[in-house]
Amino acid sequence: MAENLALTYYSDVLCVWAHISQARVDEVAEQFADDVSIDYRFCSVFGDTAHKIGIGWAERGGYAGFGNHLREAVSEFGHIKLHPEIWQRSRPTSSTPAHI
């Protein structure tokens, strides 16, 4: 008898890479529902966006540069659509409240 495979999946609601990979995680959960259990966990990638983007991306265009980077990154993935003004008009200060 096969054992159930336990996976721990770390994610952050503001992380586009987590959003991209979610489709694959959903596939695993659907196709292997009897063989795999997934434990979803929060990983604070965007706990302080003013520091991560505002300061961390200051020399690469700040929030506008980060938004451009995200649009370019997701252009390879047909299942992802980003608002054209991502990180421009709306700038969440942290992803933590969404995970609480």
N, C-alpha and C positions, 0 to 999 in steps of 0.2 A: 504494500500500500504506500503510495507517495505521500510525502509530508507536504503540508501547506507552506508555501514560501511567503515569508513576512517581509514586506518592504516598508521602509520609512521614507516618506516623500516630504522634503523641506521646500517651502514655497513662501513667497511674499507677494501680496496682491498687487503691488506696484512694479513688480519685476516682469518685464516683457519676456525674458527667457523662460520664466516659470509659466507664463501664459502660453508661449509657443509649445513647451513640452507637455502642457496639460492634455492636449489631444492624444498624445502617446500614452500617458498615464491612464486616461479614460479608456483607450483601446485595451490595455492590459487588464484593467478592471472588468471590462465587458467580456473579453475573449477567454479569460482565465479565472472567472469569478469563483469557481470551485477550488482552484489551486493556489490563488494568491490573495493575501490580505494586505491592504494598504493602510498605513497609519500616517495621516496627514499632520504635518507640523509646521509651525510658523518659524521662519528664519528672517531676522531683521536685517534685510538688505537695505531697506529704505526707512530706517528708523528716524533719521534726521536728514531730510532732503535738502535743507538749506546748506548743510555742510557737504553732503555727497554730491549734489548737483551745483548749487550756487557757488561754492568754493572749489570743489573738486573739478568742475568743468569750466572754471573761470577763464582759463587760458585757451579753451577750445570752444568758446562761444557761449558759455553759461547754459542757461535753460534752453535757449534757441539751438545751440550746438548739440545739446543732449537730445532734444526733440528730433533734430535732423538725423542724428546717429540712430535713433530708434526707428524712424521711418525707413532708413536705408537697411537696417538689420532685418526688419520684417518683410521687406520687399520680396524675399525669397520664399516666403511662406504664404500660400494662398488662403489659408484659413484664418489669417490674422488681418484685422483692419484697425488702423489707428486714426483717430481724429487728426485732421491736418494741423490743428493748433495745440497738439499735445504738449504739456508742460509750459504753454505760453500764457493762456488766460487763467487756467486753473492749476494751482501749484500746491498739492497737499503737503503739509509740513512733515507728515509721518504716516507710514502704513500701519503702525501699531494699533491705533483705535479700531481699524477695520478687522483686525485679528482677535481682538479681545472678546 
